[in-house]
C-alpha cells in the first residue's frame, strides 16, 4: 500500500498536499520529537487538522489545513477579510492561542480549561488541533515512516556501512 494513495484528481491533489506537508514540516518535527522522547525530554507535537473556511473563488479556496493555516488560529487573528469564520473557528483560535501563550510562559502548553495535550513521549502522542482538539497516538506513522526509509537510504549511501555519531 502506498503512503499517499489516490484514484481521482481530487484525491491526487489531497495526496500531493499531504506529501508536501509531511516532507516540509511533518517528518522533521516528528523525528525531532522522537529524539527528544528518547532523551527523556518533553516535546509537544501537534498536527493542525482544520481547513479554514476560505471563500469560494479565492486563491486559498482549496488550500485546506496546510502548514500556514494554523497561524491565523495560534495568534487568534481571524480577520474577516480572510475567511468566513464560524463560532467553531473562534473557539479553536481561543484554544490554540491559550496553548501557545502557556507554552511560551512555562514550556508546557497545558492550562486550566484546555483539553490535555500530552507530551509526545514513548507512546508518540500527537495533539490534533481541529474542530475538537484531541490527543491521538501517532496517527501519521505510516506516511512518515516512508521518509524514515528515504533518510536511511540517503544516509547509508553517504556514509556507507558506517553510520555517523
N, C-alpha and C positions, 0 to 999 in steps of 0.2 A: 504494500500500500504506500502511496506517495504521501509526503507530508502536507502538500498543498494541492489536493485533488480538485479537478473541475471538469464539468461536462458541457457547460453552456458559456456563452460570452459573459453573462453576469457573474457566474461562478469564477470564471478566469480572472475578471477584474478584482473580485474579492480575494482570490488566491494570491494574485500579484501584490495586492496591498498588504496582505498578511505576511508574505515573504519579505517585502521591503521593511515592514515594521520589525520583524524578527531579526533581519540582517543588520539593520541600522541601530536598533535600540533594544531589542529583546535579548538576543543571545549574550551580548557582552555584559549586560546587567545581571542576567541570570547566572552567568559564570562567576561574576564578582560576588553575588550573594552566596553562591555555593562555597567559594573560597573563604568568605567571612564566617560562614557557619562552621566550616571545617576548622577554622582557627579559634572558634568559640566566641566570636564577636557578633553582636546583634546586627541584623540587616533587616530592613523593612522594604520588601519588594512589592510592587503593585503592577496591575495591568488595568489601564483605562479601557473600559468596555462600554462606552456610551457614545452613540453618534449624535452630535449636536444637531438641532433642528434647523439646518441651514435652508434658506428659502429656495424653492424650485426656480431653476433658471440661473442661480448664482454659480460662480466658478467653484464654490465649495459644496455644491449640492450632493455630490456622490463621494465626498472625502471620508465620510464615516468617522469611526473612532480612531483616527490617526494620532501619531505622537503629539503633534502640536495642539490637538483639540482639547487636551486636558488643561492647557494654560488658562483659558477663559475661566475654568472652574476652580483651579487651585488658587487663583488670585481673586476669586469671587468678583469677576468683572464681566458680567453678561450684558454687554452693550446691546440695546435693542436693535441697532443697525446691523448687527452681525447675524442674528437669527431670530426665530420665533420662539423664544424661551418660554418654557412651561413652568408650572409650580415644581415639578419633579426636577427640572434643571436647576432651579434656585435652591432646592433642598440639597442636591448633590454639590453645588458650589459652596454652600454653607459648610457642609460636612468636610469637603476637601480643604477648604481654607483653614478650618479648625485643625485638621490633621497637620497641615504644613506649618502653621504657627506653633503648635505643640512640639513638632519635631525640631524646629529652629530653636525653641526655648530649652528643650530638655534632651534632645537626641532620641525621643520616642514620640510617635505620632498620637498615641492614645490619650484620651481625656474623658472627662465626665460627659455623659450623654452621647458618646460616639460608639458605633459598632467596634468591637475589639479588633484591632489589627495585630495579629500575632507576628512575632519575629519570624523570619524565614526559617532558620534552624535546620535541624536534620530532616524534618518532615517536608521541607520545601514549601512552606505555607506562602501563599500569594494572596494579597488583598485585591479583589476585583472591585474596581470603582466604577459603578454604573448606577442604574435606577435604584437598586437595593445593594449598597456596598456589603460585601461578604468575603470572608476568607475561604480559600479553597486550597487543597493540596495540589500544588503544581499542575494546573490544568493544561499546560502547554509543553509538557515534556517531549512528546513525540516529535513535534515540529523542531524544537530547539536541539534535540539530540542529533538532528541532521547536521547542524552547524558544528557540534562536537566532533562528528566524524570528519567533516571537512577540515577543521582545525588540526585534528590529529594527523590527517594525511599530509597537510602542508608542513606541519612541524616535523613529521617523520622525513619528508623529502628534504627539508632544510638542514636537519641535524643528523640524518641517517638513523642508525640504531641507537645512537647516544642522545638522550634527552637532556635539555638544559636544566640547570638547577633552578 
